[in-house]
Amino acid sequence: MNALAHKFDSYLTPHEQVQFFEIAHQMRKERLPDEFIASSIKFAFEFDGIADLLKLWSKEADINERNEIIADIQELINDCSESEGQEFTLIKLNDLEAIAKDIRMFKDSLLTLVNEYGGITKLAELTQIPQPSLSRFFNSNAMPRRTTLLKIASALKLDAVKVTTPWAR
């Protein structure tokens, strides 16, 4: 799990809890998906990295920085929710270059389909994944998360077998 996402050792005060609900209200005004907001607040009560990012987001004025923070929050939520009780597949170091090329080709072909269905903004509406997170997903060479791929497959009405891969985590 990411170093930013270790569990709180202490109890949040009622004042701190209310702060997070105020941030949730602010996020709702910005029209972020309810599912994202609810997950953010839930995990903010458990993980200080997410709590810190939510506070940072609420004080940030620059829209691009806010979008980056949202993407970081989504990544931490995914890491926190997927890491519990999950087995991880080991990948040989010698295979990484070939896998990176496969991932890039896969994401590029998937992005072509996404654009045919209305683009990343439309996909964000359909999947309830924040648009900055989807943009980062398509622009990175990182291994995709299986849950993200399944949401995309469902939104685009694709066969889940076609979008899940042996290296998806």
Secondary structure, 3 states (H helix, E strand, C coil): CCHHHCECCCCCCHHHHHHHHHHHHHHHHCCCCHHHHHHHHHHHCCEHHHHHHHHHHHHCCCHHHHHHHHHHHHHHHHHHHHHCCCCCCCCCHHHHHHHHHHHHHHHHHHHHHHHHCCHHHHHHHHHCCCHHHHHHHHHCCCCCCHHHHHHHHHHCCCCHHHHCCCCCC
